[in-house]
Amino acid sequence: MTKNLFVSCIQTNLVWEDKEQNFKNFENKIQQLPLETQLVILPEMFTTGFSMNPKDLAETMDGESMIWLKRQAIISKKIIIGSIIINENRNTYNRLIATFPDGKQFIYNKRHLFRMAGEHNQYTSGTSKLIFDIDNWSVFPLICYDLRFPVWSRNRNDYNILIYIANWPESRSYAWKSLLVARAIENQSFVIGVNRVGTDGNRINHSGDSMVINPYGQIIAQAEPNIEQILNVELSYEDIDKIRKKFPAYLDSDEFEIKY
């Protein structure tokens, strides 16, 4: 029998450029999660907030944030996803890390850099997608501004959960909520959006609006705006199976390849 997946989405404030305080906050919240949770999703740049100060904040792949992620995954016995600032081969990345309790890690470097904040001047754009498996589920994680580019998230029948972690401002919350629903409908996939709340070091407010959407485009769980909240959700594999058998729109999709 195909298994359902239990997911916990942590919508929280981030302390600006203060890794230790953010570590403590997330440790406390991870300890509160249900035992059945398999996948824990943290916001974009969860250790620092969306900072354009990588010179002082970037780490290597054996730095303190990586050590923390591995330790939390082992202690909680859960898979943890979040992005941090990484230096590698003279490049700096907004890098999503998926950390498993057995020590395995998978990475994705943010493809679409938010030029309106100067992210493209401070970070290097990624060129590769990441799709990894949890039991019978295939998970495709992306970061924030990637949400505005549907070609990059196009489902070619190779995933059934699409995740966006973000520091998405309240001023554009309508776009956030609308595009998450659109991605679910067009890709016939569960879509999970996990956003921060609170005001960052640039005085930009974030309302959160984290949500989980089923393959029909229906919101099945949604956090209250502007408050810290954890969404604990069970994803039904039957929902994926039903819609793709009953309405296999992917069979009529257009063929293309992305050039880098």
QUIJO-V404181 format. One line per field, one symbol per residue. phi: phi as a letter, one per 30 degrees, with the letter a starting at -180 (. if undefined). psi: psi as a letter, one per 20 degrees, with the letter a starting at -180 (. if undefined). A space follows every 50 residues. Layout:
# QUIJO-V404181
phi = ???
psi = ???
This chain:
# QUIJO-V404181
phi = .dddbcbbcccadcddhbddddedddedddddddedecbcccddhdcbid ccbdeccdbcdcddddddedddddddibdbcacbcbcahiccbdcdbccc edjdbbbbcedccdddcidddcbcddbbdbbbcbhccccbcbbheeedbd ddcedcicabbccbcabcdedbdddeddddddddddchbdbbccbdbjcd dciccbcihdabbdddicdcabdddibdacccbcccddddedddddbddd dcddcabdcc
psi = ppqrppqppoorqppokngghhggghgghhhiqqhiphppprrqliiirm qklhhiiqrrikahhgggggghgggikqppprqrppppljqpqnpppopq hjiqqqqpppgopnhijjhihhrpqriqrpprqocjqppoprodhhhinh hhjpolkjrjppppqrmpqhhkhggghghggghgghilqqpppoqrrrpa ijkpqpiekqrppriijpoippqqqjqpqpooqppohhgggghhghmmhh ijqqprqpq.
